[in-house]
C-alpha cells in the first residue's frame, strides 16, 4: 500500500510530465524547477538568525504586532 508521500511524488511526476508536454519543456527541467520551489518554500518557512534578532528587537521595543502566549493576535501598544 502506498503512503501519502509516494502518492504525492507520483502525482508530482505526472504533473511535471504534463507541464513539460504543454510547455514543450524537458520534463527534467520542470522537475528541477519544482524541486527548487519545494526547497525554497521549506527554507522560507524557517526564519534565519538575522530575522530572529530583528523581530526580537522589535518585541523588546513593543513595536508591531504578534502573538500573545495564547496564540492570539495582539497589536503594539503605541
Buried (B, 14 or more C-beta within 10 A) or exposed (E): EEEEEEEEEEEBBEEBEEBBEEEEEEBEEBBEEBEEEEEEEEEEEEEEEEEEEEBEEBEEEEEEEEEEEEEEEEEEEE
